[in-house]
Amino acid sequence: MNIRGKCWKFGDNIDTDMIIPGQYLNTADPKELSKHCLEGADKEFVKKVSQGDVIVAGRNFGCGSSREHAPISIKAVGVGAIIASSFARIFYRNAINIGLPVLESPEAASSIEEGHEVLIDTDTGIITDLNTGKRFKSAPFPPIVQGIMEAGGLVQYVRKQLQKP
């Protein structure tokens, strides 16, 4: 699977409260959550981001609570993938469960600048900064995770598997 988009850069320790502030947790509606995505880190993010754009962040992205609302809001606002130096493990798994590609690459996270366009090949784990031509390596998704991503999330993947003869 290939993902191509403009990058939005964030620093270290972007926690789930910054991704989706607590006052919006009274709903699980993705469309409503998307209106407040990353409000705690950049109040204008939802006005700037476009479908397929990519978040590039530092260490420990998604730390804090285990709320699934955080990756849901990111996917719902149209973000195609997140590249970070590292992820909080529960956020990482929640993102995969909803079909949001998350790639760890400290080199890419520190080198790619905001506004640059990237091409991500999730089959190989290669991230290309199309502005500089630099290529970075991330671990490719294992086949089962590829299947989850292609299905749009874990629930859809399981449904698809149950329908097989």
C-alpha positions in Angstrom: 0.0 0.0 0.0 1.3 3.5 -0.9 0.5 6.6 1.0 1.4 10.1 -0.3 0.8 13.3 1.5 2.0 16.6 2.8 3.7 16.5 6.3 2.6 18.2 9.4 5.4 18.2 12.1 4.9 17.8 15.8 7.4 17.3 18.6 8.0 14.8 21.4 5.4 13.5 23.9 2.3 14.5 22.0 -0.2 12.9 24.4 -3.8 11.8 23.9 -5.1 14.9 25.7 -3.3 17.1 23.1 -4.7 14.9 20.3 -8.3 14.9 21.5 -8.9 17.0 24.7 -10.9 15.4 27.4 -14.0 17.6 27.1 -14.7 16.0 23.7 -14.8 12.4 25.0 -18.5 12.5 25.5 -18.9 11.2 21.9 -17.3 8.3 19.9 -18.6 9.8 16.6 -15.5 10.1 14.3 -16.9 13.1 12.4 -17.4 15.0 15.7 -14.0 14.0 17.1 -12.3 15.1 13.8 -13.4 18.7 14.5 -11.0 18.8 17.5 -8.1 16.7 16.3 -4.8 17.8 17.7 -6.5 20.9 19.2 -4.2 20.7 22.2 -1.1 20.9 20.1 -2.2 23.2 17.2 -5.6 24.8 17.3 -5.6 25.4 13.6 -4.6 21.9 12.6 -8.1 20.8 11.4 -8.3 23.9 9.2 -4.9 23.2 7.5 -4.8 19.4 7.1 -6.0 17.7 3.9 -7.1 14.2 3.1 -4.1 11.9 2.9 -1.7 14.2 4.7 0.9 12.7 7.1 1.8 13.6 10.6 5.6 13.5 11.4 6.4 13.5 15.1 9.1 12.9 17.7 9.3 10.5 20.5 6.5 8.9 22.4 3.6 10.0 20.2 0.2 9.1 21.7 1.4 8.8 25.3 -1.1 9.3 28.1 -4.4 7.5 28.4 -5.5 4.5 26.4 -8.4 6.2 24.8 -9.2 5.0 21.3 -10.7 8.5 20.6 -7.2 9.8 19.8 -6.3 7.7 16.7 -10.0 7.8 15.6 -9.9 11.6 15.5 -6.7 11.5 13.5 -8.0 9.0 11.0 -11.4 10.8 10.8 -9.7 14.2 10.0 -8.2 12.5 6.9 -4.6 11.8 8.0 -3.2 9.0 5.9 -0.4 7.9 8.2 1.8 8.9 11.1 5.6 8.7 11.2 7.3 9.1 14.6 10.5 8.4 16.3 8.5 6.2 18.7 4.9 5.6 19.8 3.2 4.9 23.1 2.5 1.2 22.7 -1.3 1.4 23.4 -1.7 4.2 20.9 0.3 2.2 18.3 -2.0 -0.8 18.8 -5.2 1.3 18.8 -4.1 2.9 15.5 -3.5 -0.4 13.9 -6.9 -1.7 15.2 -8.7 1.2 13.4 -6.6 0.9 10.2 -4.4 4.0 10.7 -0.8 3.3 9.4 1.8 4.2 12.0 5.5 3.9 11.2 8.5 4.2 13.5 11.6 5.8 12.0 13.7 8.2 14.1 15.7 9.2 11.1 12.6 10.2 9.0 11.0 11.9 12.0 14.1 14.1 12.6 14.8 14.8 8.9 11.5 15.4 7.2 10.3 19.0 7.4 6.8 20.4 7.7 5.3 21.0 4.3 7.4 18.3 2.6 5.6 15.7 0.6 6.3 12.0 1.4 5.6 8.7 -0.2 5.3 5.7 2.1 5.4 2.2 0.9 4.0 0.1 3.8 4.9 -3.2 2.0 8.6 -2.4 2.2 8.7 0.2 5.0 10.4 2.8 2.7 9.6 6.4 3.4 10.7 8.9 0.7 10.8 12.6 1.2 9.8 13.7 -2.2 11.3 17.3 -1.6 14.8 16.1 -0.9 14.8 12.6 -2.4 16.0 11.1 0.9 14.8 7.6 1.7 14.2 6.3 5.2 13.6 2.8 6.5 10.8 1.7 8.8 9.8 -1.9 9.6 7.3 -3.1 7.0 4.0 -4.2 8.3 3.7 -8.0 8.7 1.1 -9.6 6.4 -1.6 -9.7 9.1 -1.2 -6.0 9.8 -1.2 -5.3 6.1 -4.6 -7.2 6.0 -5.9 -5.1 8.8 -4.9 -1.9 7.1 -6.3 -2.9 3.7 -9.6 -3.9 5.4 -9.9 -0.5 7.1 -9.4 -1.9 10.7 -9.4 -4.9 12.9 -13.2 -5.3 13.1 -13.6 -5.1 9.3 -10.7 -7.6 8.9 -12.3 -10.1 11.3 -15.6 -9.8 9.5 -13.9 -10.4 6.2 -12.1 -13.5 7.6 -15.4 -14.9 9.0 -17.0 -14.7 5.6 -14.3 -16.9 4.0 -15.4 -20.5 3.3 
